[in-house]
């Protein structure tokens, strides 16, 4: 946390409470940063997979193959979004419990 934010938090609160606020702000900023980084990485991966799937579907010679590819794409998309929500909830839960979440990589 920047010295300015730390100083402002300490001035706004009696001794001791300022440190608690500073820690809370630092934890929130860390969790928010991790959350945003995870979302951007997820969206990048999904867009890449979506592009590949659409190219494959457009290359199909018959409707049945296109439907099969679309079905596989839909299943994979749902699995990916479900897994991503679990990751985001882990980040959120860890920050609420007062810890700092590692990247897990």
C-alpha positions in Angstrom: 0.0 0.0 0.0 1.3 3.5 -0.7 2.6 5.7 2.1 -0.2 8.2 1.3 -3.0 5.7 1.7 -1.4 4.3 4.9 -1.0 7.9 6.3 -4.6 8.8 5.4 -5.9 5.6 7.0 -3.9 6.2 10.2 -5.0 9.8 10.5 -8.7 8.9 10.0 -8.6 6.3 12.8 -7.3 6.2 16.4 -4.0 4.4 16.9 -4.3 0.7 16.1 -7.5 1.0 14.1 -5.6 2.7 11.3 -3.4 -0.3 11.0 -6.5 -2.6 10.7 -7.9 -0.3 8.0 -4.6 -0.3 6.2 -4.4 -4.1 6.3 -8.0 -4.4 5.1 -7.4 -2.0 2.2 -4.2 -3.9 1.3 -6.0 -7.2 1.4 -8.9 -5.8 -0.8 -6.4 -4.3 -3.3 -4.5 -7.6 -3.5 -7.7 -9.7 -4.0 -9.0 -7.2 -6.6 -5.8 -7.3 -8.5 -5.8 -11.2 -8.5 -9.4 -11.3 -9.5 -8.9 -9.0 -12.5 -5.7 -10.8 -13.5 -7.5 -14.1 -13.4 -10.5 -12.8 -15.4 -8.3 -11.3 -18.1 -6.3 -14.6 -18.4 -9.6 -16.6 -18.5 -11.1 -14.3 -21.2 -8.0 -14.6 -23.3 -8.0 -18.4 -23.1 -11.7 -18.5 -23.9 -11.5 -16.2 -26.8 -8.7 -18.3 -28.3 -10.7 -21.5 -27.8 -13.8 -19.8 -29.3 -11.9 -18.7 -32.3 -10.6 -22.2 -33.0 -14.1 -23.7 -32.5 -15.7 -21.2 -34.9 -13.0 -21.8 -37.6 -13.6 -25.6 -37.2 -17.3 -25.2 -37.4 -17.1 -23.0 -40.5 -14.8 -25.6 -42.1 -17.4 -28.4 -41.8 -18.7 -29.9 -45.0 -22.1 -31.0 -43.5 -24.5 -29.9 -40.9 -24.1 -33.0 -38.6 -20.4 -32.3 -38.2 -21.1 -28.7 -37.4 -23.7 -29.6 -34.7 -21.3 -32.1 -33.2 -18.5 -29.5 -33.0 -20.9 -27.0 -31.6 -22.0 -29.4 -28.9 -18.4 -30.1 -27.9 -17.7 -26.4 -27.8 -20.7 -25.7 -25.6 -19.8 -28.5 -23.1 -16.2 -27.2 -22.9 -17.4 -23.6 -22.5 -19.7 -24.6 -19.6 -16.9 -26.6 -17.9 -14.4 -23.7 -18.3 -16.9 -21.1 -16.9 -17.7 -23.4 -14.0 -14.0 -23.9 -13.2 -13.4 -20.1 -13.5 -16.2 -19.3 -11.0 -14.6 -21.8 -8.6 -11.3 -20.0 -8.9 -12.8 -16.6 -8.4 -14.8 -17.7 -5.4 -11.5 -19.1 -3.9 -9.9 -15.7 -4.4 -12.9 -13.9 -2.8 -13.2 -16.4 0.1 -9.5 -16.2 0.9 -9.6 -12.4 1.0 -12.7 -12.4 3.2 -10.9 -14.7 5.6 -8.1 -12.2 5.9 -5.4 -14.0 3.8 -3.7 -13.2 0.7 -4.3 -15.6 -2.2 -1.3 -16.8 -4.2 -1.6 -17.2 -7.9 -1.8 -21.0 -7.6 0.4 -21.5 -10.6 
